[in-house]
Amino acid sequence: MPHNDEARHRHPLYDHGLADVRWVGEAIDTPWLAEVGTAYLGSQPPIRHFVVLLKEGTVEVAAADVEVERATEPPANGWIHRRLCG
């Protein structure tokens, strides 16, 4: 998660489309996905590489699908809940 909004230009995917992403994007055929994909077993749907851009960092997720909900205000308990599907 080291690539915050001020250092995002140093992210390995920046020149491969990440520069145009404003919040959440999907990276296709990345070396990281190939690496983590070897650990993915079973007859589940294939995993995909999602990149979530935050002010203080970048989150990369390998999942069959991802659903992200944005709220105008944080939850009362301070946690932001995200549901990964698949």
GILINUR-V301561 format. One record per residue. N is the residue number from 1. SS is DSSP state (a for helix, b for strand, c for the rest). Layout:
n->N ss->SS
n->N ss->SS
This chain:
n->1 ss->c
n->2 ss->c
n->3 ss->c
n->4 ss->c
n->5 ss->c
n->6 ss->c
n->7 ss->c
n->8 ss->a
n->9 ss->a
n->10 ss->a
n->11 ss->c
n->12 ss->c
n->13 ss->c
n->14 ss->a
n->15 ss->a
n->16 ss->a
n->17 ss->c
n->18 ss->a
n->19 ss->a
n->20 ss->a
n->21 ss->c
n->22 ss->c
n->23 ss->c
n->24 ss->b
n->25 ss->b
n->26 ss->b
n->27 ss->b
n->28 ss->c
n->29 ss->c
n->30 ss->c
n->31 ss->a
n->32 ss->a
n->33 ss->a
n->34 ss->a
n->35 ss->a
n->36 ss->a
n->37 ss->a
n->38 ss->c
n->39 ss->c
n->40 ss->c
n->41 ss->c
n->42 ss->c
n->43 ss->c
n->44 ss->c
n->45 ss->c
n->46 ss->c
n->47 ss->c
n->48 ss->b
n->49 ss->b
n->50 ss->b
n->51 ss->b
n->52 ss->b
n->53 ss->b
n->54 ss->b
n->55 ss->c
n->56 ss->c
n->57 ss->b
n->58 ss->b
n->59 ss->b
n->60 ss->b
n->61 ss->b
n->62 ss->b
n->63 ss->b
n->64 ss->c
n->65 ss->b
n->66 ss->b
n->67 ss->b
n->68 ss->c
n->69 ss->c
n->70 ss->c
n->71 ss->c
n->72 ss->c
n->73 ss->c
n->74 ss->c
n->75 ss->c
n->76 ss->c
n->77 ss->c
n->78 ss->c
n->79 ss->c
n->80 ss->c
n->81 ss->c
n->82 ss->c
n->83 ss->b
n->84 ss->b
n->85 ss->b
n->86 ss->c
